[in-house]
Amino acid sequence: MYLLSMDFGTTSIKMGILTRDLELIKTAKAEYRYRVYNHNWVELDIEDVIAAMAEGLKNLSDYLEKVEIVVFDTFSPSVVIMDREGEALYPIITHLDRRSKKQMKYISREIGVTEFQNITGIKPFIGGASVTSMLWLKENEPSLFNKAYKIGHFNTYVYHLLTGIWVTDPVNASMTGLFETIEGSGWSDTICKTVGIPEQKLPDIVKPGVIAGHLTRKAAQLTGLREGIPVAVGTNDAAAAQAGAGNTKAGDMLIVSGSSEMISILTDKAVVNDKYYLRRAAADGLWQIFAITASGLVIDWFRREFYKEMDETTFYREALPAAIRQYYGTKVRFAPYIAGDRQSLMQRTGAFTGLTLDSTREDLLVSILVGIHKPIITVIEISGSFLELNNIIKLTGGMVDEAFIGLKKKVLKGYDFEVIYDCHLYGNAVLAMNQLK
């Protein structure tokens, strides 16, 4: 028995073939690009993502006829509006998008920030609570919004594409700002009515890993898989990675270092705080304390602008490790909000301070590497005030290498680290196998 596991990220899809015993035997990857315009609108064309999926599957063609279960996760928030046939009516509005400031203010005023947080576990952050993007579509694209049969995250689109079934999972639901994250298990009637988003436009909520549908003939032709094989309900990437890392208890921690720097801490206490999101976890009875900041995106921006004479490979193999070695050698500081701040109701931006005529590009690079960890450190300190934290932090993601681990040991003192590659691919399979059992 083989499983096909797919991890839809912000800039690429990675997929792999796993055995029933969760041995990863082959992987493939394909990239796509999001689009930035109007200063802070950040969208992704679904056609590009699905084309990348098809391209990646070609590299796994020797195994596709033997696949018996499909599992997946997606990045989120990732707002998609879809017609009755499942066709997207508008590009994906990604978590990097910052257009819905007016809608954030409306929600804060009409519901109240504290009341909203006590229901959803989060404030109506732009890029963190996708209800702001949904409300923007309702106000600025009314014809498309009214035509939409379902509104959800990209995981809902993918599941319908593969099975024809409309579902999401509690993790993604808790990221919309429309879900009763703290005490309930369904959509919030209060919030839905206040913002004017009918509950019937929202997908059903099903546990991640549950087999809610099977591959349709149309999807089989698209993917090269066999018609009728079961498809597990997909979750959010961080929740999948927690499962893949073997984290199952309150206090377990995972850091994902890739295009963003993310920390997810499992908790059995639904404690809200302005400094993090409180989301559902994939496991029953647990929540995620979650925080995120730009990581690989800002480092790659700095490379393109300040190391133009150096190719990408040389930068990451030589320049970046060299900068990490001079960790204590700079007084330059970096505010890590160059892509905004998904944990703030204010529009924040990145900034360098402490610059002198002696400052070098290496100083600036070091300050970026340290600065992206500040929100992570803050969340760990807050969580440690009411949780017994595991002193081993699991690490995964495309940025994880010997140099980056060395930096984390300097920044996050007192913790040990365990690297687990391909957490997302394993986690999707673990969630499905747990449900099958």
Secondary structure, 3 states (H helix, E strand, C coil): CEEEEEEECCCEEEEEEEECCCCEEEEEEEECCCEEECCCEEEECHHHHHHHHHHHHHCCHHHHCCEEEEEEEECCCEEEEECCCCCECCCEEECCCCCCHHHHHHHHHHCCHHHHHHHHCCCCCCCCCCHHHHHHHHHHCHHHHHHCCEEEEHHHHHHHHHHCCCEECHHHHCCCCCECCCCCCCECHHHHHHHCCCHHHCCEECCCCCEEEECCHHHHHHHCCCCCCEEECCEEHHHHHHHHCCCCCCCCEEEEECCEEEEEEEECCCCCCCCCEEEECCCCCCEEEEEEEECHHHHHHHHHHHCCCCCHHHHHHHHHHHHHHCHHHCCCEEECCCCCCCCCCCCCCCEEECCCCCCCHHHHHHHHHHHCCHHHHHHHHHHCCCCCCCCEEEEECCCCCHHHHHHHHHHCCCCEEEECCCHHHHHHHHHHHHHHC
